[in-house]
């Protein structure tokens, strides 16, 4: 698989696209006025402890208080061997519940804590934080409160895992913990020693600030999106790193020549007049990633609806009729849809609960093929997922880990017209509401004889056309006349009545 990293860097915004085999697979955004706080370390103050929710709210200096769950307060003494590159460990829920202490015995209101943001603010929710601090380097993730060495689950070769663990164990200071990242496969002792030295010095600065700064205060700020991308995504599979900003290009060039010289040749400065995202087809893919309907190459399509609770994906054959049996047509569409669904989940960074409604298949064999395709595609996704087999109703239930706002939430805001409902009252509904209001006025002791009705021009046009009979009925109710006043300032769901 060949990969390209495309960076659009401006003063107010950084955008990064990862292109795999010519297809835009992931998008990342960071705005100067809304920088990511994930990975930042803070000295916070506990505002409120909620024993009933086994959690607490902590002031870390952001707009909204951060959320701290009881399982994120304790630090494990040992590292599990099943880790990802950021140090996330899968723990069994039953064991957590069995050994979980009362949160009131761990922290108190007004207490100062060192915490790290593990999940940024999403929607109306504040950031989620943890006391289990991790510092990422190029090859290693430093875990200061643990005395052990773990290896990323993505490194599956047991001999390589043992070699890496032995090297890192020999260069790490006593009483510290490290995770070997996936990108570190094949690295030698000297490279790990440099990472250990850098991460230890960074941690020393954090501890120094902790002793002197008053809460709430930031103790460590992660790199900007451009350099996080270089740290976390550069690998032998990347054959081009392209950026359009001259100043950032020079910074990256200097960094690569100093620390990652083998990647220096793949760095390219984009100088064409065309926009860099247009040149590489990223702009078109962003528009596709914001669309509710996604067309498949066969002629079928997906409909993706995101709600507060879950994301629903509906698969349809569309214009695809196939060339053999109806069941084969459905199977072909579902197989293509399974691949495209995973692509859209990654592109849009959709997380949480996801329900997929595949087209009903008659045979268990075909359902198994579609489920297998979905599982195979999800193996390529870095985000942690859990997926259940296709149910008797043809539905797939799955979850995908969510760490940041998805593409749609980040790039769009609620419509001021419909307040995010994506629907407004129909013209007929509004006309009948006007009729009922005029009926109420006609029943008063001193009913009006003539009225002025203020509405949006579209509503007036509908009233004088499709609903002319209703308009005459309104005038009969008051035994007078109704004049129309139209203005664009009226909402489609708004009207006003004035007595003349």
N, C-alpha and C positions, 0 to 999 in steps of 0.2 A: 504494500500500500504506500503510495506517495502522498506526501502532505505539503501544503503550502500555508504559511501564516501571513495574512494580509492585515496591515495595521494602517488605519486612517487616523492620524493624530492632528488635532487642532487645539487651539488655546482653551476652548470651552468643553471639548469632548474627545474621548479616545474610543475608537471602535476597532474590535479585532474579529477577524473571520478565520476559521480553520477550514481549509478546503482539503478534502480527502478524495483522491482519485477523481478530481474534477468537480466534485459535488460539495457545496457548502454544508458542513455538518454541524458547526457550532458558531454561535455569535456571542460576543461579550461587549458590554458597554460600560463606560465610566464617565460621569460628567463632573466637571470641576466643582459645581455647586452641590453635588450629591454623590460624593465619593463613597466607595464601598468601605464599610467598617469591619467586614469579616476579617479575622486574623489580628485585629488591633487588640492591644492589651491595655487595660485600664485599672486605675485604683478607684474602686467604687464604694459607695456607702449604702448599706442595707436600709431601704425605706420601710418595707413592710414584710413580715413573715406570715405566710398563710398556711397553717398546719393542715387545714381541710383540703388544700390543693397540693400539699407537699412541695411547696414552692415559695419563692420570695421575689420581690421587686427590688431592683438595685439601681440607684442613680449613678450613671457613668458619664454624665455630662451631655447626653444626647437629648433630642426633643422629647422622646418618650422613655419611661423607665424600662430597663432591661429585665428580662424574665430569667430566673435561675431556678432550675428544677433540682430536687434533692439528690438525684443520681449524679448531677454534675458538680456537686460540692465536694464529695469525697474523691481522693486520688488513689488509684490502685497501686499497690506495691510492685506488682509484676505486670509485664506486658503480655497480652494474649498473642499468639502467633498468627492470628487471622486479622491482619491490619490492612488499611488502605494507605495511600501515600501521605495523607494528612494526619494519620494517627487515630482514625476512628476505629473503634473496636466493637464488634457485634457481641452483645451480652445477652444471656438468656433471661427473659422477663421473670420467670419463676424464681430464679436465684436472687434477682434484684429485690423482689418483694419480700422474700424470706429474710434477707439480711439487712433490710432497709431500716435505718434508725429514724427517730423522730427529728424532723427538720429543726425544731426548736432547740434541740440539744447540740446542733452543729453551728448555727449562726443566730445572732441576736440583732434586733433593730438598732440602727446607729453604728453597727460594727463596720470597719473598713475591710475590704476584700480586694485581692488581686484577681481579676477575671479577664477572660478573653472572649471576644464575640465569635460564636460558632455559626450563627445564622443571622443575616442582616434583617432589618425591619421589612416586613412584608404587609402591604395594605395598612390596616389599622393596628397591626400588632407591632410591638417594640422588638428590639433585637433579643435573641436568645444567647445566653452567656454560659460559660463553664469555668470552674476553678482548675480544671486539668489543662494546664498551659502547654502549648506546643509552638516551636519556632521552626519554620521550614527553611532549609537551605537547598542548594542545588542537588545534592546526592543524599542528604540526610534530613530527617525531622528530629529536632531536639526536644526531649521531654524531661525537663529538669527535676521533676519530683519522683522519678522512677529510676531504679537501678537495674537496667536490663537492656537487651538489644533485640529488636524485632525486625522482621523482613516483610516487605509488601507482599500481599497475597497474589499480586500479578506476576511475581517471580516464582515459577512453578518447578524449576529444575532444582532438585534437592541438593546436588553437589554444589551448585552455585549459591544456594541459600546458606549452606554450611560455610562456604569460603567467605562470603560477605560478612556473616555473623562473627566469624573468627577475627577478620581484619578489624572490624569496628570495635569489637571487644578489647582489642589490643591497643587502640589509640584513644579510647574514650577515658575521661577522668572517672575515678571511682565515685559511685553514688549518683551517676547521671544515666539517663536513658536515651536511646536513639532508635529511630526506625530507618531502615535502608529503603530508599525510594526506588520505584520501578526503573527509572532512568539510570540508576547506578550499576546495572548489570555490566560486568566486565571491567569495572573501575579498579584502580590499584590503590595501595595503602596511602600514597602521597596525597591523592585527591581527597580521600576521606579525612586525612589529618588536617588539611586546609579547611574543610567544612567544619570540623570539630572546633578548631581554633576560632573561626569566625563566629560560630553560634555561641560558644562559651563567652566570648567578649561581648556579644550583643546581650546575652542574659545578664552579665555583670552590670551593664548599663541600666537594664530594667530594674534590677534589685536596688541599685543606687538611687534611682528616681523614686522607687517605692518608699524609701526611708525619708525622703526630703519633701516630696510633693504632698499637698493637701487634696483630699478627695472632694469632688470627682476630678480626675486628671488622667490624661493619656500617657502611658508609659512607653508604648511601642506602637509605631504606625507601619503597617505593611507597605511594600513597594507599590507604585502606581501600576495600572493595568498593563502597560507596555513591558515593564521589567518583570512583573509577575508572570507574564506570558513567556518571556525568555527563560525564566527560572523553571517554570513548571511544564512547558510544552515542547521545548527544543529537544529533539531526539534524532537518532540516525535516520528515521523515516522522513524527516523534514528536509525537502530539497530546495526550499526557497523561503526566505524571510524578507518580506517586501514592506517598506514604509514610505509614506509620502512627505513626511516633514523633515526638512534639512537638519535642523538642530537636533532632533531626536535621533536621526540617522547617525550623526557624528557621535552622539553619546553611546549608542548601541555598538557602533564600530569600535570605539575605544574599549568598551566593556568586553566585547568578544575577543579582541586582540590580547587583552590582559588576562582574562580568566577562562575563556572557552575558544582558544585559537582555531580549533578544528572546525568550528562553525562559522568562522569569519567569511569564508568564500561564499556562503549561501545568502549573505546579507545583500540586498539590492535596494537602491534608492529609486523610487518611482518618480519620474520627471515629466511624464506626458501631460498634455493639456487636459485630457479626459480625467474624470474623477476616478480614483483608484478602485472604488467599490463598483462603479459602472464597468470598468475595464475587465474586472474578474467575475462579473455576473452576480455580485453579492447583493446589489440594490434590488435586483429582480427577485432574488430569493427572500429578501426581507419582506417585500410586498406579499409574496406567497405565504410567508410565515405569519402574516397578520390576517390573512383571508380565512373566513369561516369555511369555505368550500375549497378543497384541494383536489385537483384533477389527477387521475392516474393515467399513465401512458396508454393503457388498454382502452380508455374511454369511460371507465368507472370513476368514482370519486368518493372522497371522505367528507363528512361534515363534522367539524370539531367545535363543540360548545363547552366553554369554561364557565363554571358557576363557583360560588363561594365554597360549596361543599366538595365538588368533584369535577372531573372533566369527562365528558361523554364523547365517544367517537363512533359515528355511524358509517357503515360501509355500504355503498350502493353500486349496482352494475352500470348505471347511467346508460350511455349509448352503446356499451359493449354487448354484442349479441353472441359472440363466439362462432365457432365453425363446426362444432360437434354437438354433444348433448348439453342439456341445460345444467346438469350437475357439474360438468367440466367447465362451463362458463363461470359458474359460481366459484369453483375451486381456484381457477386462474385469477379471478378478481380478488378473492380473499388472500391468496398467496402474495400478490403484488401489494395489496393493502397492508399486510403484516409488516413488510419491509418499509413502506412509506410511513406507517404510523410511528415506528421507532425513530425514523429520520425526523419526523415532525416533533416528536417529544424532545429530542435533543436540540433541534433548531430553536424551538420555542421555549426550551427549558421548563417544560411543564412538570410539576411535581404533585405529590399528594395522591389521592385516590383517583384511579382512571378506570372507566368502564368502556369496553369495546364491544360494539354490537356488529359482529360479522354476519354476513348473509347466511341464512340457515342452510346447512349441508345435511344430506340424507344419511351418509355413511360415516361410521366412526373412524374409518381409515382416513377420510378426507379431513375430518376435524383434527385428527392427530397430526396430519401433515401441516395444517395451518398453525397449530399450536407449536409444533417443532420449529417452523420458520420464525415465528415470533420469538421463541426462546433463543434461537441462534442469533438473531439480530440484536437482542438485548444484551448478549454477551459482549458486544462491541461498545456498549454504553458504559462510561465510567461511573455514572450515578448508580447508586445501589437500588436494585429493583426486586420486587417479589411479585410473582405472577401465578395465578391459579389456572388449571385447565379449563377449556371451553365447557360451559355448563350445558344442561339439557335445553336451556332456552337460547343457546347460541351466544351467550355473553362471556366475556373474559374480564375478570376482576384483577387489578394489579395496583401496586403502589410504586412510586418513584421518589427517591429522596429529593427534597426541595431545600436549597440553601439560599436562594435569592429570588427576587421577583422575576416572573417569566417575561418573555419578550413583549407580549400583549400588554401586560400591566405597566411595564417600564416605558413603552413608547406611546401609550394611549392613556386618556383620562375618561372619566364618565361623561357621556353626552349631556350637555346642559339642558337639552330638550326633553330627553326621556329618562334622565337620571340613571343611566346605565342599564335600563331595562331592555333596550334595543327595540321597543315597541311603543307606539303612542296610540291614543284613542282614535278610532276611525272617524271620518267626517260625519257618517250617519249617526254614530254614538253621540258626537258633540251636538248635532242638530236636535236630537231627541232630548238631550239635557237642557238645551235652550227652551224647547217646547214645554218641558216640565216646570221650568222656572217661571215661564210666562203664565202657565196654568196657576201656579201658586199666587202670583200677583193678581190674577183675575178673580181670585177668591177672597181678596181683602175687602174690608168695608168700603174703602174708597179706591177702587181699581183704576189704574191708569187708562187713558183713552188712546194715547199715542206714545210710542216708544222708539228710542234710538238704540240699535243693536250694533255694538262694536265687536268685530271679529277679524281674523286673519283673511287676506284676500282669497286664499284657496278655499276656505270654509264658505265665504260669501258666494263664490262661483258655484260650489256644490249645492248650496241652498237655492240659488236661483235657477239651477238646472235640474239635477236629479230630485230635489226635494221641494219643488215649487208648490205642490199640493200641501205639504207640511207648512210651508211659509204662509199660505192662505189660511190654513187652520189656526195658526198663531194669531193672525189678525182678527179672525172671528172670535177668538177667546176674549180679546179685550174690546171687541166691537169698535176697532179703530184702525190706525195704520202703523206699520213698523218700517222705519227707515234704516238703511244699512250704512255703517261707517267702517271702512276697511283700512287696515294699517299693518305693515310688516312688523310693527312692534308687538303685536299680539302673538302670543304663543298659539300653536295649533290647538292646544287643549284649553284655551282661555277665551272667555267672552265677557262683555259688560253690557248691562242694560241701563239706559237713562230715560227718565220720564220727560216728555216734551210738553 
